[in-house]
Structure formats: C-alpha cells, structure tokens
Amino acid sequence: MPDLDAHHSLIDALERHAQSLQDIGDDYRPLIYAAKNKKLILLGEASHGTAEFYRMRAEITQHLIVEEGFDAVAVEADWPDAYRVNRFVSGTSDDTEADAALSNFERFPTWMWRNTEVLAFVAWLRDYNQGGEKYKGRKESVGFYGLDLYSMTTSMAAVLAYLDKIDPQEAAAARARYGCFGQFISNPQAYGYAIASGRWDSCEQEVLTQLMQLQRKARLYVEQDGAFAGNEYFSARQNAELVKNAEEYYRAMFRGRPNTWNLRDRHMFETLEKLAAHLETRLGREPRIIVWAHNSHLGNAAATDMAQRGEINIGQLVNEEYGDRALRIGFSTSRGTVTAASDWDGPAETKTVRDPLPGSYEAIFSGLEKKRFLLDLRTEDEAVSLLKEKKLQRAIGVIYRPETERASHYFYSSLPRQFDFMIHIDKTEAVQPLPSFVHKRPGEMDETYPSGF
C-alpha cells in the first residue's frame, strides 16, 4: 500500500531528525542557538490548559533571559492585568507575593494566567530582577506585559486613575468623554448592536480624542511625575489605545468573525510594536522580546485554513515585518488531560484529551518511539519535506468539546511554513489552577472570546 509506505517513510525520517527531550538543560540548546540575533521569539501552545506547555515556555524563557539577555515577556493577556505583574517583577508595586500580583486575572478563564506554572515563573522573574550579579548591568528590569484587547472598562479606569494623580482637570474631561458609552458600558455587545441598528451614536471620536490628549501632553506628564514616569505614562497611553481599539472591536462584532479576529490580532501585534519602541527608548538599544500565546496566534496564518477565511494573526504579521529576525516555536500533544471548560463562563474541568484523528500531525508524531522531542522545521531534510503537505492540526482553547472535536478543534496547516520549530509531548497533564473566584467586569468580555483562542 503506497500510503502505508509513505507513512512509514515519514515516521522513519522523523525518528532520525527529531531531537529527543530528556528533561535536562541541554534540551533547549538548539533553540537558544537559533535565538541568537533574533528580535522576537514566539512561544506557542496547543491549548490554554496544558501544564507542560506553560512549564517549557517558562524554562525556555529563563534560558533566553539569562543567556541571551532578552528584555521582556509579552503574553496573550490584557494590558492592565499583566501590568500589575510587571510592577511586581520590577519591584515597584505593593504586592509582596506572586499570587497577589496575579490576582487581577479574575475573569473567565482565570486558570489561563492564574495557575501554578505562571506563579512559579513570575516569582522567578522577580528574583532574577533583584538578583545581584545576574542583573548583568541592565538599565531596566525584565518586564511582563499583556497584548490583548478585552479590558475596556478596566483600561478606562486605569487612564482615569493616572490622570487623577497627574492632571485632575484633564481627568474630569476624560470622564466626560468616556461617559459617551452611557448605559452600554456594562454591555459591550449591546453597544455594538445599538450602533449597527442606528439606535446609538458611536463613541469612536471620544475615545480617539482621549488618546490624542494623552499623546499631546506626553512631555508634560513625564516631566512632572516620579522616578518611573516614563513607564507609567506609557502604560496609561496603552490603556487609552486599548479603549480605542476595543470600541472598534465591539462595533465590528456584527460584521463577522474574520473582521473581529483580525482586529484583535492586529491590536496585539501593534501593542508588541509599541512596547518595542518604548523599551528601545528606555534601553538605548533595540529590545528583544519573548511572546507567549496560542499556536493559532503565533504560527503563520498564511500556512493554515485561516488564510482562506481572510484571517491574519500575530505570527503572519511578524513574519512579514521581521522575516528571519523572529523565531516561531509551536507545541503539540496527542493525549492526556487538559484544563478547559465545556461552555463560556463554565467551571474549569480536567478533561481527557481524545486520541488524535488519523492523518493529523498529532497522530503522526504519536507514531514515533520518541515521545518527547524537538523538531527543527527550517531544514530541507526528508522529514520536513514530507511534512509540508497540509495535514490536520488540533487546537484546544479554553473550551474543549471532545464530542465535536473534528469541527471544533481541527484545521489544516502546512507545519514547516507555520513554525520554525515544533515541540511535541505525546502525553500531557492539565495545568493546575490557583484558587480564584471568577468576577464579571462591566463592559468586558471573557478572555479569548469568541474563538476560545
């Protein structure tokens, strides 16, 4: 049978070229070597609830910070929530424990960032930033930042809190501008529908004006604030930018998913760009940044079904802008357990991951004797050549529905065009959430809505 022969040829080639992972320090040596002279390292995940993905991203990130001098970690999380963590790891907050610094992550899915793996990494990053010789003469601490879009009202509150401190008169004007949302501040979907149906006037001009006012007074604010003035002003400006983009996102919700997906990923890419520009000003050199997000955001969308739907993502935009100055690393698993919900706002559950569909990348990888491996997809060897033809790939977000797995969690991709490296762990375990209570924030949707990624 030709197909069977081709399958065996692929497995044999993968066995020869995949590097077995042995849980030792040298496991990541090829990645660290490949990261030399790169500006951006994109570290993905095949689910939002797998412990090994979080743990290995943290381990790789630690190597990149210590050995290669990377300057920041930017994650698929909202700016104000992550910025509390940034203050903690930089030693500029009142939080004394990593758990407290993560407590702003209170919307569904809380386990995405409030879990034991992130807790350990955040504690490590604070220790590193405070650590004597390890500091290596850095002018600034290694930071932790959010890229996502959903914190509209929290970002409004952060802008107002900043202005209350620095410019009370402007704070009053900002409250009037943001008051445009009126009764819809607690229901962004209703705001979008009201705009689409002509029952409410858009607040687009008000949020744009507020952003422009912050930009216009930048020098004044930075000059009159304290030691961390530049960082705090930048955070306030990013919150105002987020409000502007979130308002556009809610208006676009009734124009179809590709548009909202693209708005979200473009916002995350632009936030990454603005963060890089800010850090370059602070450091006096080009910064190097590590990004943590789902595979669906960090792999090149042009190599997947997303392209047929007119969707872009961070990985594609990074590829177009930076080419070989960026490195994209994907993760996969075949079976085990995962922390996920069955429905939006549902409780976190430990779910069993079904065996992969025949012919999928996960099923192929599961056929190897090596059950934990790293695969360099940049080469032109036989294994990579045989992987180029599009195959099914699994993606689990915060929702996992095994009963509709083919429709809900699989798409086609060409793996060597999508990523530069792939890390496969055949059997994985569910990430362990930290104790937390889910709180709805008025005017904000859940993380990863509506796709789950």
WOPE-V340722 format. One record per pair of residues at least 24 apart in sequence whose C-alpha atoms are under 10 Angstrom apart, sorted by sequence separation. I is the first residue (numbers start at 1). J is the second residue. If there is no record, write none. Layout:
I&J, I&J
This chain:
80&104, 81&105, 98&122, 99&123, 179&203, 180&204, 213&237, 214&238, 389&413, 390&414, 391&415, 80&105, 81&106, 97&122, 98&123, 153&178, 178&203, 180&205, 181&206, 211&236, 212&237, 215&240, 242&267, 388&413, 389&414, 390&415, 78&104, 97&123, 98&124, 177&203, 180&206, 181&207, 211&237, 214&240, 241&267, 242&268, 334&360, 361&387, 387&413, 388&414, 389&415, 390&416, 78&105, 98&125, 179&206, 180&207, 210&237, 211&238, 213&240, 214&241, 334&361, 335&362, 364&391, 387&414, 388&415, 389&416, 390&417, 28&56, 32&60, 36&64, 77&105, 98&126, 177&205, 178&206, 211&239, 212&240, 269&297, 299&327, 300&328, 333&361, 334&362, 335&363, 387&415, 388&416, 31&60, 32&61, 35&64, 41&70, 97&126, 177&206, 178&207, 211&240, 212&241, 242&271, 268&297, 298&327, 299&328, 332&361, 333&362, 334&363, 361&390, 362&391, 363&392, 387&416, 388&417, 38&68, 40&70, 176&206, 177&207, 210&240, 211&241, 241&271, 298&328, 299&329, 332&362, 333&363, 334&364, 360&390, 361&391, 362&392, 363&393, 386&416, 387&417, 388&418, 28&59, 29&60, 32&63, 33&64, 36&67, 37&68, 39&70, 42&73, 82&113, 177&208, 209&240, 210&241, 211&242, 298&329, 299&330, 334&365, 335&366, 360&391, 361&392, 362&393, 384&415, 385&416, 28&60, 31&63, 32&64, 36&68, 38&70, 41&73, 42&74, 43&75, 81&113, 153&185, 174&206, 177&209, 178&210, 208&240, 211&243, 265&297, 298&330, 333&365, 334&366, 359&391, 360&392, 361&393, 362&394, 384&416, 23&56, 27&60, 31&64, 35&68, 36&69, 42&75, 89&122, 152&185, 153&186, 174&207, 177&210, 207&240, 208&241, 210&243, 211&244, 238&271, 265&298, 295&328, 332&365, 333&366, 359&392, 360&393, 361&394, 25&59, 29&63, 88&122, 89&123, 207&241, 210&244, 295&329, 296&330, 358&392, 359&393, 360&394, 25&60, 28&63, 32&67, 33&68, 35&70, 77&112, 88&123, 89&124, 90&125, 91&126, 153&188, 174&209, 175&210, 207&242, 208&243, 209&244, 295&330, 357&392, 28&64, 32&68, 76&112, 77&113, 86&122, 89&125, 90&126, 91&127, 152&188, 174&210, 207&243, 208&244, 238&274, 261&297, 290&326, 294&330, 295&331, 356&392, 357&393, 380&416, 76&113, 85&122, 88&125, 89&126, 90&127, 173&210, 174&211, 207&244, 208&245, 238&275, 289&326, 290&327, 291&328, 293&330, 294&331, 295&332, 334&371, 356&393, 357&394, 379&416, 25&63, 75&113, 85&123, 88&126, 89&127, 90&128, 91&129, 206&244, 207&245, 288&326, 333&371, 356&394, 377&415, 378&416, 86&125, 87&126, 89&128, 90&129, 91&130, 174&213, 204&243, 205&244, 207&246, 208&247, 333&372, 377&416, 378&417, 86&126, 89&129, 90&130, 170&210, 174&214, 204&244, 207&247, 234&274, 235&275, 376&416, 377&417, 85&126, 89&130, 203&244, 204&245, 207&248, 234&275, 375&416, 377&418, 378&419, 379&420, 272&314, 377&419, 378&420, 170&213, 204&247, 331&374, 353&396, 376&419, 377&420, 378&421, 408&451, 107&151, 170&214, 203&247, 204&248, 234&278, 269&313, 270&314, 330&374, 376&420, 377&421, 202&247, 203&248, 268&313, 269&314, 273&318, 329&374, 330&375, 375&420, 376&421, 377&422, 202&248, 265&311, 266&312, 267&313, 268&314, 269&315, 272&318, 329&375, 375&421, 376&422, 204&251, 231&278, 265&312, 266&313, 267&314, 269&316, 270&317, 329&376, 353&400, 374&421, 375&422, 376&423, 203&251, 230&278, 231&279, 258&306, 262&310, 263&311, 264&312, 265&313, 266&314, 269&317, 329&377, 352&400, 353&401, 354&402, 357&405, 374&422, 375&423, 202&251, 261&310, 262&311, 263&312, 264&313, 265&314, 269&318, 351&400, 353&402, 354&403, 356&405, 357&406, 373&422, 374&423, 375&424, 398&447, 399&448, 90&140, 91&141, 261&311, 262&312, 263&313, 264&314, 265&315, 348&398, 349&399, 351&401, 352&402, 356&406, 360&410, 373&423, 374&424, 398&448, 90&141, 156&207, 159&210, 163&214, 230&281, 231&282, 258&309, 259&310, 260&311, 261&312, 262&313, 265&316, 266&317, 348&399, 349&400, 351&402, 354&405, 360&411, 361&412, 372&423, 373&424, 374&425, 397&448, 398&449, 89&141, 90&142, 159&211, 230&282, 257&309, 258&310, 259&311, 261&313, 262&314, 265&317, 346&398, 353&405, 360&412, 361&413, 372&424, 373&425, 399&451, 400&452, 89&142, 90&143, 167&220, 258&311, 259&312, 345&398, 346&399, 357&410, 360&413, 361&414, 371&424, 372&425, 373&426, 398&451, 399&452, 87&141, 89&143, 90&144, 166&220, 167&221, 257&311, 258&312, 344&398, 345&399, 356&410, 361&415, 370&424, 371&425, 372&426, 397&451, 398&452, 399&453, 86&141, 88&143, 89&144, 159&214, 166&221, 192&247, 195&250, 196&251, 343&398, 344&399, 370&425, 371&426, 372&427, 397&452, 398&453, 86&142, 87&143, 88&144, 166&222, 191&247, 192&248, 195&251, 196&252, 340&396, 341&397, 342&398, 343&399, 370&426, 371&427, 396&452, 397&453, 86&143, 87&144, 192&249, 193&250, 194&251, 195&252, 196&253, 197&254, 339&396, 340&397, 341&398, 342&399, 343&400, 395&452, 396&453, 54&112, 85&143, 86&144, 87&145, 163&221, 166&224, 188&246, 192&250, 193&251, 196&254, 338&396, 339&397, 340&398, 341&399, 342&400, 343&401, 366&424, 368&426, 395&453, 54&113, 58&117, 62&121, 85&144, 86&145, 162&221, 166&225, 188&247, 191&250, 192&251, 193&252, 195&254, 196&255, 338&397, 339&398, 340&399, 341&400, 342&401, 365&424, 366&425, 367&426, 49&109, 57&117, 58&118, 61&121, 65&125, 83&143, 84&144, 85&145, 86&146, 165&225, 189&249, 190&250, 191&251, 192&252, 193&253, 334&394, 338&398, 339&399, 340&400, 341&401, 342&402, 365&425, 366&426, 48&109, 54&115, 55&116, 56&117, 57&118, 82&143, 83&144, 84&145, 85&146, 188&249, 189&250, 190&251, 192&253, 193&254, 332&393, 333&394, 339&400, 340&401, 365&426, 366&427, 49&111, 50&112, 54&116, 55&117, 58&120, 59&121, 62&124, 66&128, 82&144, 83&145, 188&250, 189&251, 192&254, 332&394, 333&395, 338&400, 362&424, 48&111, 49&112, 54&117, 55&118, 58&121, 62&125, 65&128, 82&145, 83&146, 187&250, 188&251, 189&252, 192&255, 332&395, 362&425, 363&426, 48&112, 49&113, 51&115, 53&117, 54&118, 57&121, 58&122, 61&125, 81&145, 82&146, 189&253, 362&426, 47&112, 48&113, 51&116, 52&117, 55&120, 79&144, 80&145, 81&146, 82&147, 178&243, 188&253, 189&254, 49&115, 51&117, 55&121, 58&124, 62&128, 69&135, 79&145, 80&146, 82&148, 181&247, 50&117, 51&118, 54&121, 58&125, 69&136, 71&138, 78&145, 79&146, 80&147, 166&233, 66&134, 72&140, 77&145, 78&146, 79&147, 80&148, 65&134, 66&135, 69&138, 71&140, 72&141, 73&142, 74&143, 75&144, 76&145, 77&146, 78&147, 79&148, 66&136, 71&141, 72&142, 73&143, 74&144, 75&145, 76&146, 77&147, 78&148, 79&149, 81&151, 162&232, 163&233, 71&142, 72&143, 73&144, 74&145, 75&146, 76&147, 77&148, 78&149, 79&150, 80&151, 162&233, 70&142, 71&143, 72&144, 73&145, 74&146, 75&147, 76&148, 77&149, 78&150, 79&151, 80&152, 69&142, 70&143, 71&144, 72&145, 73&146, 74&147, 75&148, 76&149, 77&150, 78&151, 81&154, 162&235, 163&236, 74&148, 77&151, 78&152, 80&154, 81&155, 159&233, 162&236, 353&427, 79&154, 80&155, 161&236, 162&237, 353&428, 78&154, 79&155, 80&156, 159&235, 160&236, 353&429, 65&142, 78&155, 80&157, 158&235, 159&236, 352&429, 353&430, 80&158, 158&236, 159&237, 351&429, 352&430, 157&236, 158&237, 159&238, 350&429, 351&430, 155&235, 156&236, 159&239, 160&240, 350&430, 155&236, 158&239, 159&240, 349&430, 350&431, 155&237, 157&239, 158&240, 350&432, 155&238, 156&239, 157&240, 155&239, 156&240, 159&243, 348&432, 154&239, 155&240, 156&241, 303&388, 305&390, 330&415, 348&433, 153&239, 155&241, 156&242, 304&390, 152&239, 155&242, 156&243, 303&390, 304&391, 305&392, 151&239, 152&240, 155&243, 156&244, 304&392, 330&418, 331&419, 152&241, 153&242, 154&243, 304&393, 329&418, 330&419, 336&425, 145&235, 149&239, 152&242, 153&243, 328&418, 329&419, 330&420, 331&421, 332&422, 333&423, 334&424, 335&425, 336&426, 337&427, 338&428, 339&429, 340&430, 147&238, 151&242, 152&243, 155&246, 328&419, 329&420, 330&421, 331&422, 332&423, 333&424, 334&425, 335&426, 336&427, 337&428, 338&429, 339&430, 340&431, 347&438, 149&241, 150&242, 151&243, 152&244, 327&419, 328&420, 329&421, 330&422, 331&423, 332&424, 333&425, 334&426, 335&427, 336&428, 337&429, 338&430, 339&431, 346&438, 149&242, 150&243, 152&245, 153&246, 327&420, 328&421, 329&422, 330&423, 331&424, 332&425, 333&426, 334&427, 335&428, 336&429, 337&430, 338&431, 339&432, 345&438, 148&242, 149&243, 152&246, 326&420, 327&421, 328&422, 329&423, 330&424, 331&425, 332&426, 333&427, 334&428, 335&429, 336&430, 337&431, 338&432, 339&433, 147&242, 149&244, 150&245, 151&246, 152&247, 332&427, 333&428, 345&440, 149&245, 150&246, 324&420, 332&428, 333&429, 149&246, 150&247, 148&246, 149&247, 296&394, 150&249, 295&394, 296&395, 149&249, 150&250, 295&395, 296&396, 294&395, 295&396, 296&397, 345&446, 294&396, 295&397, 316&418, 344&446, 294&397, 315&418, 344&447, 315&419, 305&410, 306&411, 344&449, 305&411, 306&412, 344&450, 304&411, 305&412, 306&413, 304&412, 305&413, 344&452, 303&412, 304&413, 305&414, 343&452, 303&413, 304&414, 302&413, 303&414, 304&415, 301&413, 302&414, 303&415, 300&413, 301&414, 303&416, 304&417, 149&263, 150&264, 299&413, 300&414, 303&417, 304&418, 149&264, 300&415, 302&417, 303&418, 148&264, 149&265, 299&415, 300&416, 301&417, 302&418, 303&419, 147&264, 148&265, 299&416, 300&417, 301&418, 147&265, 148&266, 149&267, 299&417, 300&418, 148&267, 149&268, 299&418, 300&419, 147&267, 148&268, 298&418, 299&419, 300&420, 147&268, 148&269, 298&419, 299&420, 146&268, 147&269, 149&271, 296&418, 147&270, 148&271, 295&418, 147&271, 295&419, 146&271, 147&272, 145&271, 146&272, 145&272, 147&275, 146&275, 145&275, 92&228, 143&279, 140&279, 140&282, 139&282, 140&283, 87&231, 139&283, 147&291, 87&232, 138&283, 139&284, 144&289, 146&291, 147&292, 143&289, 144&290, 145&291, 146&292, 147&293, 142&289, 144&291, 83&232, 83&235, 80&235, 79&235, 80&236, 297&453, 79&236, 296&453, 80&238, 294&452, 295&453, 79&238, 80&239, 294&453, 79&239, 293&453, 78&239, 80&242, 79&242, 78&242, 264&448, 261&448, 261&449, 260&449, 261&450, 78&268, 260&450, 261&451, 77&268, 76&268, 79&271, 75&268, 257&450, 74&268, 257&451, 250&445, 74&271, 75&272, 253&450, 74&272, 246&444, 74&275, 72&275, 72&276, 71&276, 72&279, 71&279, 71&283, 71&286, 72&287, 73&288, 74&289, 75&290, 76&291, 77&292, 71&287, 72&288, 73&289, 74&290, 75&291, 76&292, 77&293, 70&287, 71&288, 72&289, 73&290, 74&291, 75&292, 76&293, 69&287, 70&288, 71&289, 72&290, 73&291, 74&292, 75&293, 76&294, 69&288, 70&289, 71&290, 72&291, 73&292, 74&293, 75&294, 68&288, 69&289, 70&290, 76&297, 65&288, 64&288, 65&289, 64&289, 65&290, 64&290, 112&339, 61&289, 111&339, 112&340, 61&290, 111&340, 60&290, 61&291, 61&292, 109&340, 40&272, 109&341, 57&290, 108&341, 57&291, 58&292, 57&292, 109&344, 110&345, 40&276, 108&344, 109&345, 39&276, 108&345, 109&346, 110&347, 111&348, 54&292, 107&345, 108&346, 109&347, 110&348, 108&347, 109&348, 108&348, 48&293, 47&293, 48&294, 39&286, 40&287, 41&288, 42&289, 43&290, 44&291, 45&292, 46&293, 47&294, 48&295, 39&287, 40&288, 41&289, 42&290, 43&291, 44&292, 45&293, 46&294, 47&295, 38&287, 39&288, 40&289, 41&290, 42&291, 43&292, 44&293, 45&294, 46&295, 47&296, 38&288, 39&289, 40&290, 41&291, 42&292, 43&293, 44&294, 45&295, 46&296, 37&288, 38&289, 39&290, 40&291, 41&292, 42&293, 43&294, 44&295, 45&296, 42&294, 43&295, 44&296, 45&297, 191&443, 42&295, 44&297, 45&298, 190&443, 44&298, 45&299, 186&440, 187&441, 188&442, 189&443, 42&297, 43&298, 44&299, 186&441, 187&442, 188&443, 189&444, 42&298, 43&299, 186&442, 187&443, 188&444, 189&445, 41&298, 42&299, 185&442, 186&443, 187&444, 188&445, 184&442, 185&443, 186&444, 187&445, 184&443, 185&444, 186&445, 181&443, 44&315, 42&314, 57&329, 42&315, 57&331, 56&331, 42&318, 53&330, 40&318, 53&331, 52&331, 53&332, 53&333, 52&333, 40&322, 39&322, 50&333, 38&322, 40&324, 41&325, 42&326, 43&327, 44&328, 45&329, 46&330, 47&331, 38&323, 39&324, 40&325, 41&326, 42&327, 43&328, 44&329, 45&330, 46&331, 47&332, 112&397, 38&324, 39&325, 40&326, 41&327, 42&328, 43&329, 44&330, 45&331, 46&332, 47&333, 50&336, 51&337, 112&398, 37&324, 38&325, 39&326, 40&327, 41&328, 42&329, 43&330, 44&331, 45&332, 46&333, 50&337, 51&338, 111&398, 154&441, 37&325, 38&326, 39&327, 40&328, 41&329, 42&330, 43&331, 44&332, 45&333, 49&337, 50&338, 51&339, 110&398, 153&441, 154&442, 36&325, 37&326, 38&327, 49&338, 50&339, 109&398, 152&441, 153&442, 154&443, 35&325, 48&338, 49&339, 50&340, 108&398, 109&399, 151&441, 152&442, 153&443, 154&444, 35&326, 47&338, 48&339, 49&340, 151&442, 152&443, 153&444, 34&326, 35&327, 47&339, 48&340, 49&341, 151&443, 152&444, 34&327, 47&340, 150&443, 151&444, 152&445, 150&444, 151&445, 149&444, 150&445, 151&446, 31&327, 149&445, 150&446, 151&447, 150&447, 31&329, 149&447, 150&448, 49&348, 148&447, 149&448, 150&449, 49&349, 148&448, 49&350, 49&351, 118&431, 117&431, 119&433, 116&431, 117&432, 118&433, 119&434, 115&431, 116&432, 117&433, 118&434, 114&431, 115&432, 116&433, 117&434, 114&432, 115&433, 116&434, 112&431, 114&433, 115&434, 116&435, 111&431, 112&432, 113&433, 114&434, 115&435, 111&432, 112&433, 113&434, 114&435, 115&436, 111&433, 112&434, 114&436, 110&433, 111&434, 109&433, 110&434, 111&435, 110&435, 111&436, 110&436, 110&437, 111&438, 110&438, 107&436, 108&437, 109&438, 110&439, 106&436, 107&437, 108&438, 103&434, 105&436, 106&437, 107&438, 108&439, 102&434, 103&435, 105&437, 106&438, 107&439, 108&440, 103&436, 105&438, 106&439, 107&440, 103&437, 105&439, 106&440, 107&441, 99&434, 104&439, 106&441, 112&447, 99&435, 110&446, 107&444, 108&445, 109&446, 110&447, 107&445, 108&446, 109&447, 107&446, 108&447, 109&448, 106&446, 107&447, 108&448, 108&449, 34&376, 105&447, 31&374, 109&452, 30&374, 30&375, 31&376, 27&373, 28&374, 30&376, 50&396, 27&374, 46&393, 47&394, 48&395, 49&396, 46&394, 47&395, 48&396, 49&397, 20&369, 21&370, 23&372, 46&395, 47&396, 48&397, 49&398, 14&364, 15&365, 18&368, 20&370, 21&371, 22&372, 45&395, 46&396, 47&397, 48&398, 49&399, 14&365, 19&370, 20&371, 21&372, 22&373, 45&396, 46&397, 47&398, 48&399, 49&400, 7&359, 15&367, 18&370, 20&372, 21&373, 45&397, 47&399, 11&364, 14&367, 15&368, 19&372, 20&373, 21&374, 47&400, 10&364, 11&365, 14&368, 15&369, 18&372, 19&373, 20&374, 10&365, 11&366, 12&367, 13&368, 14&369, 15&370, 18&373, 19&374, 20&375, 8&364, 11&367, 12&368, 14&370, 17&373, 18&374, 19&375, 7&364, 10&367, 11&368, 12&369, 17&374, 18&375, 19&376, 10&368, 11&369, 15&373, 17&375, 18&376, 8&367, 14&373, 17&376, 18&377, 7&367, 17&377, 14&375, 17&379, 17&381, 17&382, 18&383, 16&382, 17&383, 14&381, 16&383, 17&384, 56&423, 13&381, 14&382, 15&383, 13&382, 14&383, 78&447, 12&382, 13&383, 14&384, 53&423, 77&447, 12&383, 13&384, 53&424, 76&447, 77&448, 10&382, 11&383, 13&385, 14&386, 53&425, 76&448, 9&382, 10&383, 13&386, 14&387, 52&425, 9&383, 10&384, 10&385, 11&386, 44&419, 52&427, 53&428, 10&386, 52&428, 53&429, 55&431, 9&386, 10&387, 42&419, 51&428, 52&429, 53&430, 54&431, 76&453, 42&420, 43&421, 44&422, 45&423, 46&424, 50&428, 51&429, 52&430, 53&431, 7&386, 43&422, 44&423, 50&429, 51&430, 52&431, 6&386, 49&429, 50&430, 51&431, 49&430, 50&431, 51&432, 48&430, 49&431, 50&432, 51&433, 47&430, 48&431, 49&432, 49&433, 34&420, 34&421, 31&420, 31&421, 30&421, 21&423, 20&423, 21&424, 18&422, 19&423, 20&424, 21&425, 48&452, 18&423, 47&452, 48&453, 18&424, 47&453, 46&453
